[in-house]
């Protein structure tokens, strides 16, 4: 009987999917959106990744061969690099998730002061450009470091290596764990914990038996996301890693040093596998293991912990982390105004003058291309979120998976994939601005999709159905009803896309050209030339630019997509409104 019921449910689901597919076929705008999305994803996501896979498994003649992969696994150097990269990712994931959990628990559960300040500190590293923390480590603990040389008198300190990398990556990526865990901790029903306390359990016992198990999916998710970010990080290992080489740096050195694209592709594939495994575990296994207790029933407001022995140690820990972050960022800003770090601390604007003189074109390129990609990526992300969250049709699963696939692909792998896919006919894009925009769009779009999907699932379908009943098409309904409701998600997607586009390094390190050079590539060159103060000037300007553009985006989105409250005269809605006012 149960089997029959299950078969009936599957048949009903298939029938519904078939009917919705037929409905889409009768709506030209919606059909065009679905078809165009599938074409774009095949061309700019599936095709490049497939190209890397085929290239890695073939020889020079184009025949299937495992020789390049066997050569790679036979080399102790590459296996050692792989082990180093995995070890670094695990250590950083554990420490960053711990700090993120403490921040999230302190902000969501305790009655501590300066919560707004702590929230800002916990998100600052996400908005900052790369290299900033590596620069600060060099300024503070290098051979000419402010702490090592000026305060401690140490002149031979080696700041490069795994230790510095762990510090830099932990500070860079713990906000990812914080944002994941703050949402989980906020969603746990307060009555569950209160029930444990009312039965005589101590705060410590309640935490370990109730709060921690319920937040475990978020902890695992945070660890996996931080692990992916550490794995694909290129800028920090390239600048502060020293002899501690990671896979992303090794791939870059092979392709740029020995020009061995095939070996670089095989090594990139080796980096892609653990990243994809971690991504799929997070998306399809951890999400199913959620234990959050949101029932939809009215619950009492959460009572914040006010016990001194709980809140003050947590507050002190968070403030110490905040002090370290402020020290690092403040050091870079100060370093951009000095003549020569370690020798001459005279304040000057010459570093900014040199940076603008030598790198204005690259800075302008980053801003223009980042802005174009942010707008396109934000809009495309909203369209994909709409056609996947609100519709059920054949091909939907393909769009859902392939549209967020790029989030798990390390930037170095993505750069190689686009070189292999678009360096020959019929579509030659390498060396152009177009390929940079495309990379930015599809690389950063998953965040806009996730944000838009979450918002759409909270919007009642009856709102759009009312518009359809009144004769509006799907395109008109999306533009006038759905899109204004998505303004916050749209803004979040645009801001994230712009920030990541202007700060991208690994994804574009192989794709920049003399005509279309980017500011991050310019900064990386300055690191190679040991022009740290000039690099600090570039980084500081990037921070200011990002803050200004975030403010502009916020104003424009609210202005352009704000819901219109005016009702046309003579319409049924106006007549109804007038009647209600008369009553």
N, C-alpha and C positions, 0 to 999 in steps of 0.2 A: 504493500500500500504506500509506504514511504517512497519506494522507488518510483511508483507511478506518479506520485505527487511531485517528486523531483523532476521527472521527465516533462510533466506539464508545465512546471516553472521555467525550464529551459526552452520549451516550445514557445511559451508566451514571450520570453525575452528575445528569442529570435524573430518572432513576429513583430514585436515592437521595433527592433532594429531595422527590419525590412521596411516597415511603414515609414520610419523616420528617414531612411535612405531615399525612399520614393518622394517624400516631402521635400528633401533637399534638392532633388533633381528638378522639382517644379519651381524652385526659387533661384533665379539666375545669380543674384548677388552672393547668396550663401554657397551655391555650387562653385562659383568662381573662387571664393575664398578657400574652400576645401581643396580644390584642384591645384590652385596656385601654391598653397602651403605645402602640399605633398611634393610638387615639382621642386620647390626651393629646398626642402629638406633632403630630397634625394640628391640634388645637385651639389649642395654645399655642406652636407653632413655625411650622408652615407657614402657617396662617391669618393671623397677624399680619404675617409677612413679605410674603405675597401682598397683604395690605391696603395696605401701604406702596407696593408696586409699582403696583397699580391706581390708588391715589390720586394718585401722581406722574404718571401717564400719562393723566389725565382732567381735564376742565375743571369749572367750577362746576356745569354741568348734568349731569355724569356721563358725558359723551361723550368718546371717545378724542381726545386732543390732545397734541401735542408742544410746544405754545406755552410752558408753564412751563419746559421743559428748554431750548428755544431761547433764552428770555430769560436763563436762567442762563448759558449758554455765550457769550452776547453781552456779558455784563458782565465787564469786565477785573478788577473787584474780586474776584469769586468765583474766576476763573481764577488770579489771583495767590495767593489763599488756598489753592487746591488745590495749586499749585506749591510753596508754602511748606510745606504739610503733608507732601507727598511728599519734599521735600528733607530736612526734619527727620527723617522716618522712616528714610531711607537713611543719613544721618550717624550717627544714634543706633544703628541696627542694626550698622553696621560697627564703631564704637568699642566698643559693649557686647559684641559677639561676640568682639572681640579680647581684651578684659579677661577675659571668661568663659573663653576658651581658655587664657589664661595661668594663671588660677586652676586650671582642670581639669588642665592638664598638670603644674603644680607639685605638686598634691595626689596625682595618680595615678601620676606617673613619677619624682619626685625624692625623695630622702631628706632632707627639710627638717624642722625642728622646728615645733611649734605647729600641726600639721595640723588638730586638732580645732577650734582657734580660727579658723583660716582657713575651715573648712567652715561654722562658725556665721556668720561675717561674710558669707560668700557666699550665705547663705540669709536673712539678717536682713531685707533690704528687701522680701522677699515677704510676711513676716508683719507688717510695719509698716503702719499706716494711711496713707492719702493725706495730702497737705499737709505731712507732717513734713519732707521735704527742702526744699520751697518755703519753709517757715517758717525753717529753718536758714539758707538763702541770704539771706533778708531780715535775720535777726538778725546774721549775720556780715558781709554786704557791702552792706547797705542804707545809706541816708543816716545812720541812727543805728547802723550796724553796729559790732560789736565789733572787727573787723579794720580796716575802712575808716576809721571815725571815731576809735575809741579808740587804735588802734595806729599807723595811718598818717596820721591827721589829715585825711582826705578827707571832706568833708561834702556833696558834691553828686554822689555816685556813683549812677548809674542802674542798678539791679540787674535791672530787668525787660527781657526780650528773648530773642532766640534763644540767646545764649551761656549764660545761666542755665538755659534750658529743656534744652539739650543735656546740661549737667552733671547736672541733676536726673533726667532720663529715663535717662541712661546708668547712674547708680547704682541707679535703681529697677528697671531691666530686665535688667542684666547677669546676675543670678542665673538667669534663664530660659535664657540661652545656656550658663551654667556647668553647670546640671543636665543639659541635653541633651548637652553635650560630654563631661562626666565619664563618663556611661554609655557613650558611643562609645569613648573612650580606654581605658576599663577592659575593654571587650569585644574589643579587638584582641589576637590571639594573640601572646604575648611571643616565641615562637620565630621569628616572621617578622622581627622587628626584630633578634633575636640573630643570625639567619642573615646579615643584611646586615653586622653588625659583625664577625662571624667571617670574612667575606670581605674584610675590610680597610677597610670604609667607616667614615668618621668619624661621630661623633654628629650633626653638622650635616648631613652628606650623607644619613645614614639617616633623619633627620627629614624632609627635603624629598623624598626618593624613596620612602619607605615610610610613615611615620607620618602625614604631612600628607595624602597622597592617600587613605589609608584613612579618615581622619577628615573628609574633605571633605563627605560627606553630612550629618554633624552640624553642620558649620560653616554650610552652606546652610540647614539646618533652623533653627538658632539665629538666623540673620539674619532669616529669614522670620517667626519667632515674635516676635522683638523688634520688627520692623517693624509687625506687627499691633498690638502693645501700644502702640507710639508713636502709631500712627494713631488709635486709639480713646481715647487718654488725654484726659480732660477737666479733671481737677482741677488738674494742674500748669500747662497753658497758661492756664487761667482765672485762676490766682492769680499766676503769675510771668511770663506771656507778654508782658504789656504791649501794645504796638502790634503784636506778632507774633501775629496771629490765626490759629488753625488751624480746620479744618473743624468739629470738634466744638463749639468755642466759637461759631463763626459760626452754626451751627444753633440753638444755645441762644439767642443774641441775637435771631435772626429770630423765633423762636416766642414768646419771652418779651417781646421789645421791640415788634415790629410785629404780633404775633399772626397772622402769615401762615403757617398750617400747611402750605399747599400748597408754597410755596417752600422751607420748611424740610424737607419730605419729599423734594423733588427734590434738595436739597443733601445730605440724608442718604443718598439713593440713590447719589450721586456718591462718597460716602465708603465705602459698602458694597462697591462694585465692586472697588477695589484690595485691600480686606481679604479678600474672598472669593477673589480670584485667588491671593493669597499663601497663604491657608489650603489651597486645593485643590492648589497646587504642592507644598506641604510634605507633605500627606497622601498624595497619589496619585502624585507623581513622585519626590520626594526619597526616600521610603521604598523605592521600587523600585530606587534607585541605590545601595543600601547595599553597602559593600565590606568589612564586618566579617568577620573570619576565625574564627568560632566553629564548630568542627567536631564538638564532642562528645567528641573524643579527649583522653586525659590529656595535660596540658601542664605544663611546669616552671613553678615560681613566678617571677613577674616580679622581676627584679633592679633595684632602684631606682638611679637615677643619683646618684652621690655625688661627682662631680667639682666642685670648688669654683667653677670658672669658669662652671659651668652652674647649680648649685642656688642659689648665693647671690644672683646678679642677679635670678633669678626670685623668690626669697624676699623680697628687698628691695622689688621692684615690688609684690608682693601685700601686704606690710606697709604700704607707702605708701597703697595703696587702702584698706586696713583702717583706717589712721589717719584718713583723710578721712571715712570712714563713721562712725567713733566720734566724731569732732569734730562732725559734723552732728547726730547723734542726741543726743550729750551737750549740745549747745547748746540744743536744743529742751527737754530736760528741765530744764536750768538756767533757761531763759527762763520756764518755767511757775511758778517760785518767786520771781520778782522783782516788785517793785512796778510799775515802768514801764521797759520796755527802752529803753536809750539815755539815760535821765535819772536814774532812781532804781533802783539795783540792790539795794536793801534786800530781804532774804529775807522772804517772807511766804507764807501759805497762802490769802490772799484770792482769788487767781485760781481756785483749786479751789472755794472757797465760792461765788463768783459763777457758775462753770460749773455746779455742781450745782443751784444755786437757779434758774437760768434754763433749764437744758437737761437736767434729770434725766429728764423725760418722753421726750425724744428719745433719750437714751442707753438708757433702759429699753426703748423700742420696738425699737431696733436689736438689743439683746441677745435679746429674746424672739422677734422675727420671724426673726432670724438663726439662732437655735437650732432653731426649728421647721423652717425651710427646710433647714438642714444635715442634720437627721435624715431628712426626707422625700427630699431629694436623694441622700443617701448610700444609702438603701435602694432607691430607684428606679434609681439607677445600678448597683447590684449585680444587680438583676433584669434590666435591659437587657443588662448584660455577660453574664449567664448565658444568656439566650435568644438571644444573637447569637454567643457563643463556642462554646457547646456544642450548638447546634441548627442545622440547615440546612433552610429551608422557604421557601415563597413569601411574600414580604413582608419577609424578613430584610434585604435590601439597603436598603429604604426606612428601616427602623429604624436601621440602622448610620449612614446618611448624615444623616438628620434629627436624630438624638439628639445629634450633636456639632456641628451647624450653628451653634448659638448661640455657640460659642466664637469663631467668626470674625466674628460680627456686632458692630460697635461699639456700646457701651452707649447712646450718644445715639440711634442708629437703633432700637435695641430699645425705648427709652422711647417714641419716636414711634409705633412699630408697635403697642404695647400701648394707647396712647391711642386710635388709630384703630380698633383691633379691639374694644375693650371699653368704649367710651364711649357706646355706643348699644345698644338692645335687639337680640337677646334676652338677651345676657349683659353686664350693666352692672357693671363691677368697679372703675372708676377712683375714687380717693379712699378705697378700702378697704384693710384689711390683707391681704386675700386676694391682691390683684394684686401686692403687694410680695413676698409669699411665693412666688408662682408665678414671678415674675421671678428671684428668687434661686435657686429650684430648677432651672429650665431653663437659666439662665445659667451656673451653676457645675457642673452635673451631668456634663459631658463629661470632667472630670478623674477623677471617680469611675468612670466607664465605662471609660476607658482603663486605669486602675489595676486594676480588677476583671478586665478582659479579659486583661491580661498575666498575672495570677495564675492565672486559669482555664485558660489554654492550657498551663500547667505541671502541671496536675492530671490524672492518668491517668483516663480514662473508666471503667476497670474498678472504681474505687471506688464510683461511683454505680450501676454496673451490678449490683454485688453487693447493694446496698441494694434495687434494683428486683426482683432475683431472690427476695429474702427477703420480698417482698410490700409494700414501702413505696411510697407514691405519690410523684409528682414534687415535690409541695409539701413533704411530710415530709422527703424526701431533701435538698431544697434547704435547709430550715431546720435540720436536725440534722447534715448532713454538709458540704454545700458552703459555707454561710454561715460556720460556724466557721473553715474554711480561708481564708475571705476577710477575716478580722478585720483584718489589716494594711491591705489595700486599702480596706476599709470605713472604718477609722479615718482613713486618708489623705484619702478623699473627704469625710468629715464635717468634718475640720479645715480643708481647703481651702475648702469651701462656707461654713463659719462665718466664716473670716477674710475671704473676699471679700464675704460678705453684710454684715458689720458695717462694712466699709470701702468699700462701693460708693458711687459718686457719679454717674457719667454715666448708668447704667442706670435710676436712680431719681429723677433731678433733676426729671423731668416728672411723676412719679407720686406724690410725697409730697403730703400734705394737712395742713391745720392739726390734724386729729385724729391722723393718723399721720405725724408728722414724724420724721426720722431724724437721728442725731448728725452724719453727714457734711454734711447740708444745713445744720445749725446751725453747723458750723465754717466752711462756705463763706460764710454770712451774717456771721460774725465777721471774716472776711477783708475783706469789703466795707466793714465798719465800722472796719477797721484796729485791731481789738482782738486783737493778736497774742499777747500773754501769756495771755489767756483761751483763745484757740484752742490754744496750746501745752499748757495744762492739760487740755483735752479730749483732745488727741492722746496725751498721756502716760497718761491714764486708759485710753484704748482699748488701748494697748500692754499695760498691766497686765492688763486684762480678757482680752485674747487669750491671754496666757501662762497665766493661771489656767484658762481654759476648755480650753486644749489639754491641760493636766495632768489635768483632770477627765475629759475625753473618753478619754484614754489609759487611765486607771484603769477607767472604766466598760466600755469595749470589751473589755479583757482579762478583766474579771470576768464579763460577760454572755455573751461569745462564746468563752470558753476551751473547748477540747474536753474532754468529760467522759471521765475515765479509768475510772470505775467500771463494772463489768460486772454486769448484773442476775443475781441468783442463780437457778439453775434453767435458764438459757438454754443453748443449744448452745455459745455462745462461752465461757460460764463453765465448762462441762464440758471443753471443749477446753483452756482455760487451765489447769484443774486437772490434766488429764492431762499437759500439758507440764511443769508444775511438778513432778509426781511423777517424771517421767523425769529 
